[in-house]
Amino acid sequence: MFFTKFVEHTGEITLFFLKTIFAIFKRPPKIKHILKYMEDIGVNAALLIILTGFFTGGVLVVETYPTFHKFNAEFLMGALVSLSLARELSPVLVALLVTARSGSAIAANIGTMRITEQIDALEVMAVNPFSYLVSPRFIAAVIMVPALTVLSYVSGVIGGYFTSVYIYGINEYMYWEKLKDFTELKDIFGGLYKASVFGGVLTIITAYFGYITKGGAEGVGRSTTTAVVVASVLILILDYFLTALVY
C-alpha cells in the first residue's frame, strides 16, 4: 500500500513539475505576481533568516572551539564557520525555514482554493491554474532561497566573528584571513546551486499537496502538514546527493 502510494505520488509530482515548467514557457507569469511572491518568500523572511544565521554561526564556534583549542588550531575558526555555512548549513536551514514558513502557506492557500472550487472556476474561465498559482511561486522561490542563503551566510559569519573574537579572544585578523584563505568560489556557488534546487523542490511539493486537497477544512490541515513533512525530508535527502555531486 505504501509503495503503491509512493509510486503514484512520485509520478504525479513529476507531471506537476513538468506542467509548471511548461506553463512558464507557454504563458510566463506577470512580473507583479512574481514580485509579490518574492516579497512574501524573501523580504518578509529576512529578519528570521538573519537571526537564525547569526546564532548558527555563534553556536558553531561554541561547539567546536574546545576541540580546536586542544590542538592550538583555534585560528582556523573563521574557515570552519565559513565552509560549514556556505556548503551545508545556510542552504539547508534556509530551505527548511522557508518550507515551514512559506511552504505551509502555499499548501494552505492552494488547498483552500481547491476545496472552495476557486481552481475549478479558473479552469472554467480558461485560466491555467499552473500559470496563475504555481509558476510565479516557483520562480520566486528559485530566486529568493539562494538570496536568503547569502543573507544567512553573511550573518552567520558575523555571528561566528563576534563569538570568536569577543568571547574566546581569537585574533581578529586570523579569523578573517583564514576565512578568506580556505573559502573558494565553488563553496559559495555550490551552496547557492543547492539552495536554488531546494527552492524549486519545496514549491512544487507544497503546491502539489495543496492542489490535490480533499475533505474540507480538515483536509487543508492534513495536506499542509503532509506537504511540509515531505518537502523537508526530500530537501535533506537531496542535500546528500547534491553535496556528493557538487563537492
C-alpha positions as CSV (number, residue, x, y, z in Angstrom):
1,M,0.0,0.0,0.0
2,F,2.7,2.4,1.0
3,F,4.8,1.5,-2.1
4,T,1.8,2.0,-4.4
5,K,1.1,5.4,-3.0
6,F,4.8,6.3,-3.2
7,V,5.0,5.4,-6.8
8,E,1.7,7.2,-7.6
9,H,2.7,10.4,-5.8
10,T,6.1,10.3,-7.4
11,G,4.6,10.1,-10.9
12,E,2.0,12.8,-10.1
13,I,4.6,15.2,-8.7
14,T,6.8,14.7,-11.7
15,L,3.9,15.6,-14.0
16,F,3.0,18.5,-11.8
17,F,6.6,19.8,-12.1
18,L,6.5,19.4,-15.9
19,K,3.2,21.2,-16.2
20,T,4.7,24.1,-14.1
21,I,7.7,24.4,-16.4
22,F,5.5,24.2,-19.5
23,A,3.3,26.9,-18.1
24,I,6.3,29.2,-17.5
25,F,7.3,29.0,-21.2
26,K,3.8,28.9,-22.7
27,R,2.4,31.8,-20.7
28,P,5.0,33.5,-18.5
29,P,3.6,34.8,-15.2
30,K,3.2,38.5,-14.8
31,I,6.2,40.3,-13.2
32,K,3.9,41.8,-10.5
33,H,2.9,38.3,-9.4
34,I,6.5,37.1,-9.2
35,L,7.5,40.2,-7.2
36,K,4.6,39.7,-4.8
37,Y,5.8,36.2,-4.0
38,M,9.4,37.2,-3.9
39,E,8.4,39.7,-1.2
40,D,6.5,37.1,0.7
41,I,9.1,34.3,0.5
42,G,12.2,36.5,0.7
43,V,11.8,40.0,2.1
44,N,9.3,39.1,4.8
45,A,11.5,36.3,6.0
46,A,14.8,38.3,6.0
47,L,14.8,39.1,9.8
48,L,14.1,35.4,10.6
49,I,17.0,34.3,8.4
50,I,19.4,36.9,9.8
51,L,18.7,35.9,13.4
52,T,18.9,32.2,12.6
53,G,22.2,32.6,10.6
54,F,23.8,34.9,13.3
55,F,23.2,32.4,16.1
56,T,24.1,29.4,14.0
57,G,27.5,30.9,13.3
58,G,27.9,31.6,17.0
59,V,26.9,28.1,18.0
60,L,29.4,26.6,15.6
61,V,32.2,28.4,17.4
62,V,30.8,27.5,20.9
63,E,30.6,23.8,19.9
64,T,34.0,23.5,18.2
65,Y,36.3,25.9,20.0
66,P,37.1,23.5,22.9
67,T,38.3,20.8,20.4
68,F,40.2,23.2,18.3
69,H,41.8,24.7,21.3
70,K,43.3,21.3,22.4
71,F,45.3,21.3,19.1
72,N,46.1,25.0,19.1
73,A,44.0,25.3,16.0
74,E,41.6,28.0,17.1
75,F,43.0,30.3,14.4
76,L,41.1,28.2,11.9
77,M,37.7,29.1,13.4
78,G,36.9,31.5,10.5
79,A,37.5,28.8,7.9
80,L,35.3,26.4,9.8
81,V,32.4,28.8,10.2
82,S,32.6,29.9,6.5
83,L,32.8,26.4,5.0
84,S,30.2,25.0,7.2
85,L,27.7,27.7,6.4
86,A,28.5,28.1,2.7
87,R,28.5,24.4,1.9
88,E,25.8,23.0,4.2
89,L,24.1,24.9,7.0
90,S,22.9,28.0,5.2
91,P,21.3,26.3,2.2
92,V,19.6,23.6,4.3
93,L,18.5,25.8,7.2
94,V,17.1,28.4,4.9
95,A,15.3,25.8,2.8
96,L,13.7,24.2,5.9
97,L,12.7,27.6,7.3
98,V,11.2,28.7,4.0
99,T,9.3,25.4,3.8
100,A,7.9,25.8,7.3
101,R,7.0,29.5,6.8
102,S,6.1,30.0,3.1
103,G,5.7,26.3,2.0
104,S,2.9,25.8,4.6
105,A,1.2,29.0,3.4
106,I,1.4,27.8,-0.2
107,A,-0.2,24.4,0.6
108,A,-2.9,26.0,2.8
109,N,-3.7,28.7,0.2
110,I,-3.9,26.4,-2.8
111,G,-5.7,23.8,-0.7
112,T,-8.3,26.3,0.4
113,M,-8.8,27.4,-3.2
114,R,-9.3,23.7,-4.2
115,I,-12.0,22.9,-1.6
116,T,-13.8,26.2,-2.3
117,E,-13.8,25.4,-6.0
118,Q,-11.8,28.5,-7.0
119,I,-9.4,26.4,-9.0
120,D,-12.3,24.9,-10.9
121,A,-13.6,28.4,-11.6
122,L,-10.2,29.3,-13.0
123,E,-10.3,26.3,-15.3
124,V,-13.9,27.2,-16.4
125,M,-12.6,30.7,-17.3
126,A,-9.8,29.1,-19.4
127,V,-7.1,30.3,-16.9
128,N,-4.3,27.8,-16.5
129,P,-4.0,27.3,-12.7
130,F,-0.4,26.5,-13.1
131,S,0.4,29.8,-14.8
132,Y,-1.6,31.7,-12.1
133,L,-0.9,29.8,-8.9
134,V,2.3,27.7,-9.2
135,S,4.8,29.1,-11.7
136,P,5.1,32.6,-10.2
137,R,5.7,31.0,-6.8
138,F,8.2,28.6,-8.3
139,I,10.2,31.4,-10.0
140,A,10.1,33.5,-6.8
141,A,11.4,30.6,-4.6
142,V,14.2,29.7,-7.1
143,I,15.4,33.3,-6.9
144,M,14.8,34.1,-3.2
145,V,16.0,31.0,-1.5
146,P,19.6,31.5,-2.8
147,A,19.3,35.2,-1.9
148,L,18.3,34.3,1.6
149,T,21.1,31.8,1.7
150,V,23.6,34.6,1.1
151,L,22.0,36.6,3.9
152,S,22.2,33.6,6.2
153,Y,25.9,33.1,5.3
154,V,26.9,36.7,5.9
155,S,25.0,36.9,9.2
156,G,26.4,33.5,10.3
157,V,30.0,34.6,9.6
158,I,29.4,37.8,11.6
159,G,27.9,35.8,14.4
160,G,30.9,33.5,14.4
161,Y,33.2,36.5,14.4
162,F,31.6,38.1,17.4
163,T,31.7,34.8,19.4
164,S,35.3,34.0,18.3
165,V,36.8,37.4,18.9
166,Y,34.8,38.9,21.8
167,I,34.1,35.7,23.8
168,Y,37.0,33.4,23.1
169,G,39.6,36.1,22.3
170,I,40.7,34.7,18.9
171,N,42.8,37.1,16.9
172,E,40.5,39.2,14.6
173,Y,43.0,39.2,11.7
174,M,43.4,35.5,11.8
175,Y,39.7,34.9,11.8
176,W,39.2,36.9,8.5
177,E,42.4,35.8,6.9
178,K,41.8,32.0,7.3
179,L,38.2,32.5,6.2
180,K,39.5,34.1,3.0
181,D,42.2,31.5,2.5
182,F,40.0,28.4,2.8
183,T,36.8,29.6,1.2
184,E,36.7,29.2,-2.6
185,L,34.1,30.3,-5.1
186,K,33.0,26.7,-5.6
187,D,32.0,26.6,-2.0
188,I,29.8,29.6,-2.3
189,F,28.3,28.8,-5.7
190,G,27.8,25.1,-4.7
191,G,25.7,26.2,-1.8
192,L,23.7,28.7,-4.0
193,Y,23.1,25.9,-6.5
194,K,21.7,23.6,-3.8
195,A,19.6,26.5,-2.4
196,S,18.1,27.1,-5.9
197,V,17.2,23.4,-6.2
198,F,15.7,23.4,-2.7
199,G,13.6,26.4,-3.6
200,G,12.1,24.8,-6.6
201,V,11.5,21.5,-4.8
202,L,9.8,23.0,-1.8
203,T,7.5,25.0,-4.0
204,I,6.5,22.0,-6.2
205,I,5.9,19.7,-3.3
206,T,3.8,22.1,-1.2
207,A,1.8,23.4,-4.2
208,Y,1.2,19.8,-5.3
209,F,-0.3,18.7,-1.9
210,G,-2.3,21.8,-1.8
211,Y,-3.6,21.2,-5.3
212,I,-4.9,17.7,-4.5
213,T,-6.5,18.6,-1.2
214,K,-9.8,16.9,-0.4
215,G,-12.1,16.8,2.6
216,G,-12.9,20.4,3.6
217,A,-11.0,22.3,6.3
218,E,-9.7,19.2,7.9
219,G,-8.3,18.2,4.5
220,V,-6.5,21.5,4.2
221,G,-4.7,21.0,7.6
222,R,-3.8,17.4,6.6
223,S,-2.4,18.5,3.2
224,T,-0.4,21.3,4.8
225,T,1.2,19.0,7.3
226,T,2.0,16.4,4.7
227,A,3.4,19.0,2.4
228,V,5.8,20.4,5.0
229,V,7.0,17.0,6.2
230,V,7.5,15.6,2.7
231,A,9.3,18.7,1.4
232,S,11.6,18.8,4.5
233,V,12.5,15.2,4.2
234,L,13.1,15.5,0.5
235,I,15.3,18.5,1.0
236,L,17.5,16.5,3.4
237,I,17.7,13.6,1.0
238,L,18.6,15.8,-2.0
239,D,21.2,17.6,0.1
240,Y,23.1,14.3,0.5
241,F,23.2,13.7,-3.3
242,L,23.8,17.3,-4.3
243,T,26.6,17.6,-1.9
244,A,28.3,14.5,-3.3
245,L,27.7,15.8,-6.8
246,V,28.9,19.4,-6.3
247,Y,31.9,18.8,-4.0
